[in-house]
Amino acid sequence: MALRAAADSEDCVSYADFSRIALYHETEGYYRRSRPRVGKGTATDFYTSVSVGSVFGRLISEAARQLITSSDPADYTLTEIGAEPEGGMFNGVATGFGTVKTFPLGSDFVPDDCTVIAANEVLDAQPFHRLEFHEGSWREWGVLVTDDELTEVPLSALSQPVQNQLAAELPHRMPEGYRLDISLEAESLLRSWCAGNWGGGVILIDYGKPWLELLTATPQGSARAYYRHQQESDLLARPGQQDLTTHVCWDRLEGVLRDAGFKVQPLERQEAFLVKRAWAEIERVNTDQANRQQLQSLLHPGGFGAKFQVLSATR
């Protein structure tokens, strides 16, 4: 068992190590297993904007063209990071870009010189740390690994990534027992995408909150599991068999983009972003009765329109 092998002398792993193994272990990880995960069928676990149909890819490709409006899209590569094996958001879509590439979740991204990245629900699916405010200070939680069960336990000290990247920003006063789930690896992943001298744009579609809201609005933490379209509260159940996800921290991701030389656009709800950036395609889609239901799912505040936010940037 991979978790057993990763445990320390006290038979513990951090939540970051647990979620990394549960999601991405080469043989036992959720995203490494060859079974459908996304869609509305009973054998899948969740569905996304991509599951709605090809309209989403049409709208995002139009938004990508508008993002680099001063350039010719034919000179650019439109790249989807996190495409599912059964097909990505641009599958079968006339994007207007010179080249379209897809990189499955967990694969190494290699940008062309002129690239626009689109990543839908990728950063929320990264390993995360779990912290709790206890008796005047923050402590980190992990998982005790035994032959019989997995148990959530406090760790003896903050892990090195938390000490190096987060500890200085943690508030000194918080309600007792307040939990913070945060993915430092989502920030590292975005930083790796931005590395190098390539130019173009980034479109990140996900659900998340600003830093201050993560510290006030989610007292039980934001991490959760999904299995067969049901939200599960037990994150330790079925490791490798259920999806684990946590809210991204938008302003920390904005900082990563700015540090890499990107001009960051204001964070928007998905509906507002698409209406602003893809109105021409929305009008074209709306003339087709068969596509109107897809459009409503993507834009309506009761559907994906308000559930997801979009962060975009150019360089």
Secondary structure by P-SEA (a helix, b strand, c coil): ccccccccccccccaaaaaaaacccccccccccccccccccccccccccccccaaaaaaaaaaaaaaaccccccccccccccccccccccccccccccbbbbbccccbbbbcccbbbbbccccccccbbbbbbcccbbbbbbbbbcccbbbbbbccccccccccccccccccccccbbbbbbbaaaaaaaaaaaccccccbbbbbbbbbcaaaaaccccccccccccccccccccccccccbbbbbbccaaaaaaaaaaacccccccccaaaaaaaccaaaaaaaaacccaaaaaaaacccccccccbbbbbbcc
